[in-house]
Amino acid sequence: MTDERRDDEIIGRALSRAIETIDVNQTPFERSRIATAPGRRSIFGWSQLGFVAVGVLLAVAIGSWLARPTESQPDVAASPTVRASPVPSVAPTASAVVATSVPTWVYFPRDGLPPIGAFVPGYPPNSSSREIAIDTRIGALRRAGPGEIPTGATNPLTSVAPPQSGTARFGLSVRIQGDLATVEFDLSSGWGVHGSAQSLALLQQLVYTITDEPGIDRALITENGKPNAVIDQLVVDKPLSREDVSGYGRVNPQFISEGWPLACTIPCPSPSTAKLSSSFSVDTFAPGVLRFVIQVDSGQPSDLSIAPIKVDELKSPRSGKYALQVDIAGTDPKVGTEYIDRSPLRTISTSVRNARTTYLLGLDDLRPWRVLMLKDPQRIVIDLGGSPSSISDTVAVYLPGPGYPPARRFSVSGLARTFEAGILWRVRDGQDRVVANGSATATLGTSQQWGTFQFDVQIPPSPPGTGDLFLEVYWASPKDGSDQGLVRVHLKVG
């Protein structure tokens, strides 16, 4: 309860002190309005200004009294901090303590496929430091809940226990030198994963997430002051890029070798009449495959060229690490940049100049690509990626995918560019014995374009080693008959 008499007394004293301390500006007679000739009257005279000054001082005095600490505000009264503002203190709320979350792009591993990116709630760092940004990104990844993990992916980072209960950090430190980020984890109870599959999944997740920082292409992961990290039985003792852990291997050298064409050409008498349109799909007809389609709406295109390039991420962080540049004669009315953010496709930039269209496909990583021509309607199809175990430089098996439980009779389909379009296949059991084999023919042979193939496989009723079967698709060398372009798909048969 308040003491009104005491409050009135305090107010009176405050007003008295304010009035007594007013420095009255006594105007000399020679400058007074009486002694001077009348002139243009100002809006505010000196007396009015004096009253205004008195009013301001009184308002400050009253505001200071109202803002005083009282017994009903124990937290404020106990604080030794002097506040510059007379606004009464308010108990902090959650929104005042924690910054507003923003979408943060991180990665989650998948069985038999490269990691997949997704946005999760994160908190922007209060610094422009790239080290703090990487720390923040890893923290956002660890906080990602089940509803934020893409279908078919996992989040092994949640198995890693932080050193202090209830925190999302690992006591990690980040150092950047050039395009390399060294991230040291201070772990109290190990990495929390077991087996080679989980260890590799966690390593993929960390490398992809760390290198999402613009300008960072390699990550070195260490722990507890050591120069390396041991994730279960997996020793990490050197910097790694996304291509080192994606599962495809180092694809970059393959792009510049004779096995991977840098350009292919389609002859055409009148390229300027071609009208184009584009579309894309991800994971719709084969696991991990990004399909980009350029449809020829009219005319005939020509001079198609395809080449991978490194993207300047410092200018456009959301564009990905690499891009596939597709250049073709013809015009597409849709120009500009479209943000896809559906891993592995981040952006599609379309530009037209001199009756030529250039598509720039921003990608998470550098992965193998294949081009084929389809008719009715005429389409140029570019496929990227797929299951790493099902892809080689000359054979790509789309179906069945790894782990697929087919019936005793199932179909196999994919792309190939082999000698005289020949395809060979066989099925081995868990003891490496051949239980079925055969041959097929693709629609195209050795060329820069890929042909399609499809064949049926019949498995014997009771093959030895039921439960683990391996489908192998390849072609025979014309020189010595050795296996070429071999892919090996692990199947599950109940």
Secondary structure, DSSP 8 states (H G I E B T S, - for coil): ---HHHHHHHHHHHHHHHHHT-------GGGSTTTS------SS-HHHHHHHHHHHHHHHHHHHHHTS--TT-HHHHH-----SS-S------HHHHS---EEEEEEEEETTEEEEEEEEEE---SS--HHHHHHHHHHHHHH--GGGS-TTB--GGGGS--SSTT-S--S-EEEEETTEEEEEE--SS-----HHHHHHHHHHHHHHHHTTSTT--EEEEEETT-SSEEETTEEE-S-B-HHHHSSS--HHHHHTSTTS-SB-----S-GGG-EEEEEEEESSSSTTEEEEEEEEEES--EEEEEEEEE--TTT-GGG-SEEEEEEEESB-S--EEEEEEETTEEEEEEEEETTEEEEEEEESS---EEEEEETTTTEEEEEEE--GGGB-SSEEEEES-TT----SEEEEEEEE--GGGEEEEEEEETTS-EEEEEEEE-S--SSSS-EEEEEEEE--SS-TTTT-EEEEEEEE-TTT--EEEEEEEEE---
